[in-house]
């Protein structure tokens, strides 16, 4: 990845997660492209931040002590935390 070190790549992943980790999938297919573009833009910004040793620190939002634990935080949020959100999004879409 453009000559980034392992630590810089971990920083890129961490900064990307910290910035857009709470992005919600709302089932609206046309907006998926915009969300993907936002994620790519965020990852590029995270690349430059990490290359300059600017990485979110543990305790800032979903960020944990290492990149693997940070990824697990996002997984837990999606798996457990979004259960009620998924139902509410469906209710909004169905105008319930």
SENUGU-938210 format. One record per residue (C-alpha): residue number from 0; residue in one letter; y, x, z. Coordinates in steps of 0.1 Angstrom, whole numbers. Last residue first. Example, Ala and Ser with C-alpha at 12.3 -4.5 7.8 and 13.67 -1.06 7.14 Angstrom:
REM SENUGU-938210
<node i="1" aa="S" c2="-11" c1="137" c3="71"/>
<node i="0" aa="A" c2="-45" c1="123" c3="78"/>
//
This chain:
REM SENUGU-938210
<node i="95" aa="X" c2="22" c1="-446" c3="102"/>
<node i="94" aa="X" c2="40" c1="-435" c3="70"/>
<node i="93" aa="X" c2="8" c1="-421" c3="54"/>
<node i="92" aa="X" c2="25" c1="-387" c3="51"/>
<node i="91" aa="X" c2="39" c1="-390" c3="86"/>
<node i="90" aa="X" c2="5" c1="-400" c3="101"/>
<node i="89" aa="X" c2="-11" c1="-371" c3="83"/>
<node i="88" aa="X" c2="14" c1="-347" c3="97"/>
<node i="87" aa="X" c2="9" c1="-361" c3="131"/>
<node i="86" aa="X" c2="-29" c1="-356" c3="129"/>
<node i="85" aa="X" c2="-25" c1="-320" c3="118"/>
<node i="84" aa="X" c2="0" c1="-314" c3="145"/>
<node i="83" aa="X" c2="-24" c1="-326" c3="172"/>
<node i="82" aa="X" c2="-50" c1="-301" c3="161"/>
<node i="81" aa="X" c2="-25" c1="-274" c3="154"/>
<node i="80" aa="X" c2="-28" c1="-256" c3="188"/>
<node i="79" aa="X" c2="-65" c1="-251" c3="188"/>
<node i="78" aa="X" c2="-76" c1="-237" c3="154"/>
<node i="77" aa="X" c2="-42" c1="-227" c3="140"/>
<node i="76" aa="X" c2="-28" c1="-213" c3="172"/>
<node i="75" aa="X" c2="-61" c1="-196" c3="180"/>
<node i="74" aa="X" c2="-62" c1="-180" c3="146"/>
<node i="73" aa="X" c2="-26" c1="-169" c3="149"/>
<node i="72" aa="X" c2="-34" c1="-153" c3="183"/>
<node i="71" aa="X" c2="-65" c1="-137" c3="168"/>
<node i="70" aa="X" c2="-43" c1="-120" c3="142"/>
<node i="69" aa="X" c2="-22" c1="-106" c3="171"/>
<node i="68" aa="X" c2="-53" c1="-94" c3="188"/>
<node i="67" aa="X" c2="-63" c1="-75" c3="157"/>
<node i="66" aa="X" c2="-28" c1="-61" c3="152"/>
<node i="65" aa="X" c2="-26" c1="-46" c3="187"/>
<node i="64" aa="X" c2="-10" c1="-53" c3="221"/>
<node i="63" aa="X" c2="-2" c1="-89" c3="212"/>
<node i="62" aa="X" c2="25" c1="-106" c3="191"/>
<node i="61" aa="X" c2="24" c1="-144" c3="190"/>
<node i="60" aa="X" c2="60" c1="-148" c3="203"/>
<node i="59" aa="X" c2="74" c1="-114" c3="214"/>
<node i="58" aa="X" c2="50" c1="-105" c3="242"/>
<node i="57" aa="X" c2="38" c1="-74" c3="225"/>
<node i="56" aa="X" c2="65" c1="-58" c3="204"/>
<node i="55" aa="X" c2="79" c1="-66" c3="170"/>
<node i="54" aa="X" c2="79" c1="-36" c3="147"/>
<node i="53" aa="X" c2="109" c1="-15" c3="135"/>
<node i="52" aa="X" c2="94" c1="20" c3="128"/>
<node i="51" aa="X" c2="115" c1="24" c3="96"/>
<node i="50" aa="X" c2="84" c1="20" c3="74"/>
<node i="49" aa="X" c2="75" c1="-10" c3="95"/>
<node i="48" aa="X" c2="108" c1="-27" c3="88"/>
<node i="47" aa="X" c2="105" c1="-20" c3="51"/>
<node i="46" aa="X" c2="70" c1="-34" c3="49"/>
<node i="45" aa="X" c2="80" c1="-64" c3="71"/>
<node i="44" aa="X" c2="107" c1="-72" c3="45"/>
<node i="43" aa="X" c2="80" c1="-71" c3="18"/>
<node i="42" aa="X" c2="57" c1="-92" c3="39"/>
<node i="41" aa="X" c2="84" c1="-118" c3="45"/>
<node i="40" aa="X" c2="91" c1="-120" c3="8"/>
<node i="39" aa="X" c2="54" c1="-125" c3="2"/>
<node i="38" aa="X" c2="52" c1="-152" c3="29"/>
<node i="37" aa="X" c2="83" c1="-170" c3="15"/>
<node i="36" aa="X" c2="68" c1="-170" c3="-20"/>
<node i="35" aa="X" c2="36" c1="-184" c3="-6"/>
<node i="34" aa="X" c2="55" c1="-211" c3="13"/>
<node i="33" aa="X" c2="75" c1="-219" c3="-19"/>
<node i="32" aa="X" c2="42" c1="-222" c3="-39"/>
<node i="31" aa="X" c2="27" c1="-244" c3="-12"/>
<node i="30" aa="X" c2="58" c1="-268" c3="-15"/>
<node i="29" aa="X" c2="43" c1="-284" c3="-46"/>
<node i="28" aa="X" c2="10" c1="-290" c3="-28"/>
<node i="27" aa="X" c2="24" c1="-311" c3="1"/>
<node i="26" aa="X" c2="-4" c1="-309" c3="26"/>
<node i="25" aa="X" c2="19" c1="-301" c3="55"/>
<node i="24" aa="X" c2="9" c1="-265" c3="61"/>
<node i="23" aa="X" c2="31" c1="-254" c3="90"/>
<node i="22" aa="X" c2="46" c1="-219" c3="92"/>
<node i="21" aa="X" c2="43" c1="-208" c3="128"/>
<node i="20" aa="X" c2="32" c1="-172" c3="120"/>
<node i="19" aa="X" c2="62" c1="-167" c3="97"/>
<node i="18" aa="X" c2="82" c1="-140" c3="114"/>
<node i="17" aa="X" c2="58" c1="-127" c3="141"/>
<node i="16" aa="X" c2="29" c1="-128" c3="116"/>
<node i="15" aa="X" c2="48" c1="-108" c3="90"/>
<node i="14" aa="X" c2="60" c1="-83" c3="116"/>
<node i="13" aa="X" c2="24" c1="-78" c3="129"/>
<node i="12" aa="X" c2="9" c1="-74" c3="94"/>
<node i="11" aa="X" c2="36" c1="-49" c3="84"/>
<node i="10" aa="X" c2="32" c1="-30" c3="117"/>
<node i="9" aa="X" c2="-5" c1="-27" c3="112"/>
<node i="8" aa="X" c2="2" c1="-14" c3="77"/>
<node i="7" aa="X" c2="26" c1="11" c3="93"/>
<node i="6" aa="X" c2="-1" c1="22" c3="117"/>
<node i="5" aa="X" c2="-26" c1="27" c3="89"/>
<node i="4" aa="X" c2="-1" c1="47" c3="69"/>
<node i="3" aa="X" c2="19" c1="33" c3="41"/>
<node i="2" aa="X" c2="17" c1="51" c3="7"/>
<node i="1" aa="X" c2="28" c1="22" c3="-14"/>
<node i="0" aa="X" c2="0" c1="0" c3="0"/>
//
